[in-house]
């Protein structure tokens, strides 16, 4: 991530954290519920990539490599159960100063779709649905994200959708880099 983008994200997060602290203090003093305890948000976005469909799909389907590919965001993955097209994994997610563990169910529809459902943790009931569409120049990635955030993750739900879209595109980039020069078969 570019230094300027990091500064902007840190600035936004510091404003949000300050607002949370002030709001929580006010809640205690006047007894009103001013700050949400949970946030629901829906985001849809499309990104075109020059990477071959099979390569980017296989890179994203290789969950064990997430701590390497997404080292800025995922510190560990523990596979709980795995069948041919479904993986249950405990994932430790980091973003700036927020660290949380979630239990995720990854469902694969080979080469066409990857669905991630959070079944436990501060993002429980969140769902990320990514489709992979072959186009002349590479692959069109379509994401539908239904976020259900609580606890510390409520702060992320307060970030405007425009910045969240940018963050999602930033998360796709490491997978593109990983898949760019590899011939995957998964």
C-alpha positions in Angstrom: 0.0 0.0 0.0 1.3 3.4 -0.9 2.5 5.7 2.0 -0.2 8.3 1.1 -3.0 5.7 1.3 -1.7 4.4 4.6 -1.7 7.9 6.0 -5.3 8.4 4.8 -6.5 5.1 6.3 -4.7 5.8 9.6 -6.2 9.3 9.7 -9.7 7.9 9.1 -9.3 5.2 11.7 -8.0 7.7 14.2 -11.1 9.9 13.6 -13.4 6.9 14.0 -11.6 5.7 17.2 -11.8 9.2 18.7 -15.5 9.4 17.8 -16.0 6.0 19.5 -14.3 7.0 22.6 -16.2 10.3 22.9 -19.5 8.6 22.1 -18.9 5.8 24.6 -18.1 8.4 27.3 -21.3 10.3 26.4 -23.3 7.1 26.5 -22.1 6.4 30.0 -22.8 10.0 31.1 -26.2 10.5 29.6 -27.4 6.9 29.2 -28.3 7.1 25.5 -27.3 4.5 22.9 -25.5 6.8 20.4 -22.9 4.3 19.0 -24.1 1.2 17.2 -23.1 -2.2 18.6 -23.4 -3.8 15.2 -23.3 -2.7 11.6 -24.6 -4.3 8.4 -23.2 -3.2 5.1 -23.4 -4.5 1.5 -20.8 -3.8 -1.1 -20.5 -4.9 -4.7 -17.5 -4.3 -6.9 -16.0 -5.5 -10.1 -12.3 -5.7 -11.0 -10.7 -6.7 -14.2 -7.3 -8.5 -14.0 -4.8 -9.5 -16.7 -4.2 -12.8 -14.9 -5.6 -16.0 -16.4 -8.8 -17.2 -14.7 -7.5 -20.5 -13.5 -4.4 -18.9 -12.0 -6.2 -16.3 -10.0 -8.9 -18.7 -8.9 -6.3 -21.3 -7.7 -4.3 -18.6 -5.9 -7.4 -17.6 -4.0 -8.4 -21.2 -3.4 -5.1 -22.0 -1.7 -6.1 -21.0 1.8 -3.0 -22.3 3.4 -1.0 -19.6 1.6 -3.1 -16.7 2.8 -0.6 -15.8 5.6 2.1 -15.5 2.9 0.1 -13.9 0.2 -1.9 -11.6 2.5 0.8 -11.2 5.2 -0.4 -7.6 5.9 -4.0 -8.8 6.7 -3.9 -12.5 7.8 -1.4 -13.7 10.4 -2.4 -17.3 10.7 -4.7 -20.0 9.2 -5.6 -23.2 10.9 -7.5 -25.7 8.8 -10.2 -27.3 11.0 -11.9 -29.5 8.4 -11.5 -30.0 4.7 -13.4 -31.9 2.0 -13.1 -31.6 -1.8 -14.9 -28.3 -2.2 -15.4 -27.0 1.4 -12.8 -25.8 3.9 -13.4 -24.7 7.5 -10.6 -22.6 8.8 -9.8 -20.5 11.8 -8.3 -17.3 10.6 -6.5 -14.6 12.5 -7.1 -11.3 10.7 -5.1 -8.1 11.3 -5.8 -4.6 9.9 -3.9 -1.7 11.4 -4.5 -2.1 15.1 -7.4 -4.5 15.0 -6.7 -8.2 15.4 -9.5 -10.8 15.6 -10.1 -14.5 15.0 -12.9 -15.8 12.9 -14.1 -19.2 11.8 -14.7 -19.2 8.1 -16.3 -21.7 5.7 -14.8 -21.5 2.2 -17.0 -23.1 -0.5 -15.4 -23.6 -3.9 -17.2 -24.0 -7.3 -14.0 -24.8 -9.3 -12.7 -22.0 -11.5 -16.0 -20.1 -11.3 -16.8 -19.0 -7.7 -15.4 -18.8 -4.2 -17.8 -18.2 -1.3 -16.5 -17.3 2.2 -19.0 -17.4 5.1 -18.0 -16.2 8.5 -19.6 -18.6 11.0 -18.1 -17.4 14.2 -16.4 -14.2 15.5 -17.0 -10.5 15.3 -18.0 -10.8 11.6 -20.4 -13.7 12.1 -22.9 -14.0 9.3 -20.8 -12.0 6.9 -20.5 -13.4 3.4 -18.0 -12.8 0.6 -19.1 -14.1 -2.8 -16.4 -13.9 -5.6 -17.1 -14.9 -9.1 -14.4 -15.4 -11.8 -15.4 -14.7 -15.4 -13.0 -15.3 -18.3 -12.6 -12.2 -20.5 -10.3 -11.5 -23.5 -7.7 -9.7 -21.4 -7.8 -12.1 -18.4 -10.4 -12.3 -15.7 -13.3 -10.3 -14.4 -13.6 -10.6 -10.6 -17.0 -9.8 -9.2 -17.5 -9.5 -5.4 -20.6 -9.3 -3.4 -19.9 -8.6 0.2 -22.5 -8.7 3.0 -20.8 -7.5 6.2 -22.3 -8.1 9.6 -19.8 -6.5 12.1 -19.8 -6.3 15.8 -17.2 -5.7 18.6 -14.0 -4.0 17.4 -15.0 -4.6 13.8 -17.8 -2.1 14.0 -15.1 0.5 13.4 -14.5 -1.0 9.9 -18.2 -0.7 9.1 -18.0 3.1 9.7 -15.5 3.5 6.9 -17.2 4.9 3.8 -17.9 2.4 1.0 -15.5 4.2 -1.4 -12.6 3.5 0.9 -13.8 0.0 1.5 -13.9 -0.6 -2.3 -10.3 0.6 -2.5 -9.3 -1.7 0.3 -11.0 -4.7 -1.4 -9.1 -4.0 -4.6 -5.9 -3.7 -2.6 -6.6 -7.2 -1.1 -7.0 -8.7 -4.7 -3.6 -7.3 -5.8 -1.4 -9.8 -3.8 -3.4 -12.7 -5.3 -2.8 -11.3 -8.8 0.9 -10.9 -8.1 1.1 -14.5 -6.8 -0.8 -15.9 -9.8 0.9 -13.7 -12.4 3.9 -15.8 -13.2 2.7 -19.2 -12.1 0.9 -22.0 -13.9 -1.6 -23.2 -11.4 -3.6 -26.4 -11.4 -5.9 -26.9 -8.4 
